[in-house]
Amino acid sequence: MGYSQFLNMIPEAFLVLALILVFFADFCLTKSARKNAVLSKLTGALLICLMLLSTTVAPAEAFGGMYVATKAANVMKMILTLGTLIVVIMAQPWLEGGSQVVNSKSLNGKYSGEFYMLVLSTLLGMFIMVSSGNFLLFFLGLETASVPMACLVAFDKFKKNSAEGAAKYILTATFSSGVMLYGLSFVYGSVGTLYFDDIAQRIAFFAQYKSQLPMLIMGLVFFFSGLGFKLSLVPFHFWTADTYEGAPTPVTGYLSVVSKGAAAFALMAIFVKAFGPLTEYWEYMLYIVIVLSITIANLFAIRQSELKRFMAFSSISQAGYIMLAVIGASQAGMASLMYYVLVYVVANMAVFTVISTVEQNNGGTTQMSSYDGLYQTNPKLAFLMTLALFSLAGIPPFAGMFSKFFVFMAAAQQGSFWAYFVVFIALVNTVVSLYYYLLIVKAMYIKQTDTPLPTFRTENSTRVALVVCTAGIVLFGICSCIYDYLFAASTM
C-alpha cells in the first residue's frame, strides 16, 4: 500500500489542489482591490470543474476498503459541490459589505480568501464522510467538516451573535462527537472491526446466537444520537436556531443544505452497509425521530418572527422528511434521498440568497416584518422567494412536490403499518408547513406598511445565484431524466 492509493481519491485530490490554488491566489492578491472578485471567480471555476469531474470519475477503492467511492457517492459529491458553488456566488456581496452593523464596520473583502478556504476545507471533510468505508475515516471526515464550519459560523467578527452561535455549535459538535465515539467503542468491542462490510457480516453471525446484540444496539443508539446532532433532528436540535441566527446568512445557507445533505447520505449508507442486519431495531428509532422532528419543528416555526430562526426550524422539519428515505433502505430510498437533497439545495439556497440580499439593504436585520410589502418595491425578489417557498412546502408543479412524493413512496415501500403511519403524519405536517411558509408570502404580497423596504438593485452575483436556483426549482420537477439518472446511480 503506497502513495499511489491517493490517485484513487480523484475528487478529494482535486479539492486539495483547489485549496492550494486559492491559498496562493489569496497570498498574491493581498493588496489588490479586486481580490474578492478574483477569488470568487477562481473558487467558482474550480468547483465547476469538480462537479464535472465527479460525474465522470469511475467508482474506486483505496486503503484496503477504508475509502470506497461508489457511483452514488460520486453523484452525491456533485450535488454537494453544486450547493457549495451557489454559496460561493451568493456570498460575494456579503464579503464585500460585511454585516453592515450600526457602527459601519464591515469585512470589506479583506478575509475573502480565508472564507473560501474554510468552505473548501469543509467540503473536503464531507467528501471523505460520503466515501468512507470505515468508521475511523468517517469520523476524521466528520471532524474535518465540523471544525472549519465553526470558524465559518464565527466569521463575521463585527456581529455580536456570531461568536455566540459559533460557541454553541462547537460545544454541541464536541459533545455529539464524544457521544458518537462512545457508541463506536461499543461497536468495536462487540465485533472487533470498524469496516462497514465486516461489521455487517459479524452482526449477522452474532444474531444467530443472540450474543453481543445488547452491546451492539447500545452502540447503534449512541452513534445515531451523535449524528442526530449534525442533522439537527429532534431531540438533538437545540443548537440549531441560535447557530442559524448568529451565523452570517451565506454560512447559514451552507450549514442548512450542504452539511445536512452529506450527513444524511452518510447515515443511510452506514445503516445499510454496517447495520443492515439490525434493521428491525433502528427503523423504529427512525420512526420516532421522524415524527418528532417534523411535528415539533413545524409547530415552533409558526411562532418565529426572525426569518433565520424560522428557516432553522424549517430545516429541522426538512431533515425529518429526508429521513423518510432512509426507512426504505433500498435503491429507491437512496435515489429519493439524493433527489430530495438536490431539490432542497436549490430551493433553500434561493430563500437564503433573498434573505442575504434583503439583509444587506436593510441595515442587517432579518426580521419577518422587513418583508411587509416587499412585492410593491421589489416584485422580482418577492416572486422568486415565493417560488422557493412553494417548492419547500411541496406545492405542485415545483420540484419540491416531486421530492416529497418520492421520499413518501420510498418509506411506504417498507410495507409495515408503522411505516404507513409515519408517512400519514408527514402528509398531515405538509399542510402545516404550507401554512407557515405562506406567512412570508402573506407579508410580501398582502400586508401593508408605511415604511416598506425601498427599491434596490441586486448585485450580479446575486442574480446568477437566483437564476441557478430558480432554474433548478422549475426544471428538476419537469425533467424526469434527472430522477432516472439518480436511480441508476443509487447502488451502494
C-alpha positions, 0 to 999 in steps of 0.5 A: 500500500503506497502513495499511489492509493491517493490517485484513487481519491480523484475528487478529494485530490482535486479539492486539495489542489483547489485549496492550494490554488486559492491559498496562493491566489489569496497570498498574491492578491493581498493588496489588490482591490479586486481580490474578492472578485478574483477569488470568487471567480477562481473558487467558482471555476474550480468547483465547476470543474469538480462537479464535472469531474465527479460525474465522470470519475469511475467508482474506486477503492483505496486503503484496503476498503477504508475509502470506497467511492461508489457511483452514488457517492460520486453523484452525491459529491456533485450535488454537494459541490453544486450547493457549495458553488451557489454559496460561493456566488451568493456570498460575494456581496456579503464579503464585500459589505460585511454585516453592515452593523450600526457602527459601519464596520464591515469585512470589506473583502479583506478575509475573502480568501480565508472564507473560501478556504474554510468552505473548501476545507469543509467540503473536503471533510464531507467528501471523505464522510460520503466515501468512507468505508470505515468508521475511523475515516468517517469520523476524521471526515466528520471532524474535518467538516465540523471544525472549519464550519465553526470558524465559518459560523464565527466569521463575521467578527463585527456581529455580536451573535456570531461568536455566540452561535459559533460557541454553541455549535462547537460545544454541541459538535464536541459533545455529539462527537464524544457521544458518537465515539462512545457508541463506536467503542461499543461497536468495536468491542462487540465485533472487533472491526470498524469496516462497514462490510465486516461489521455487517457480516459479524452482526449477522453471525452474532444474531444467530446466537443472540450474543453481543446484540445488547452491546451492539444496539447500545452502540447503534443508539449512541452513534445515531444520537451523535449524528442526530446532532449534525442533522439537527433532528429532534431531540438533538436540535437545540443548537440549531436556531441560535447557530442559524441566527448568529451565523452570517446568512451565506454560512447559514445557507451552507450549514442548512443544505450542504452539511445536512445533505452529506450527513444524511447520505452518510447515515443511510449508507452506514445503516445499510452497509454496517447495520443492515442486519439490525434493521428491525431495531433502528427503523423504529428509532427512525420512526420516532425521530421522524415524527418528532422532528417534523411535528415539533419543528413545524409547530415552533416555526409558526411562532418565529418572527426572525426569518433565520430562526424560522428557516432553522426550524424549517430545516429541522422539519426538512431533515425529518422528511429526508429521513423518510428515505432512509426507512426504505433502505433500498435503491429507491430510498437512496435515489429519493434521498439524493433527489430530495437533497438536490431539490432542497439545495436549490430551493433553500439556497434561493430563500437564503440568497433573498434573505442575504440580499434583503439583509444587506439593504436593510441595515442587517436585520432579518426580521419577518416584518422587513418583508411587509410589502416587499412585492410593491418595491421589489416584485422580482425578489418577492416572486422568486422567494415565493417560488422557493417557498412553494417548492419547500412546502411541496406545492405542485408543479415545483420540484419540491412536490416531486421530492416529497412524493418520492421520499413518501413512496420510498418509506411506504415501500417498507410495507409495515403499518408503522411505516404507513403511519409515519408517512400519514403524519408527514402528509398531515405536517405538509399542510402545516408547513404550507401554512407557515411558509405562506406567512412570508408570502402573506407579508410580501404580497398582502400586508401593508406598511408605511415604511416598506423596504425601498427599491434596490438593485441586486448585485450580479452575483446575486442574480446568477445565484437566483437564476441557478436556483430558480432554474433548478426549482422549475426544471428538476420537477419537469425533467424526469431524466434527472430522477432516472439518472439518480436511480441508476446511480443509487447502488451502494 
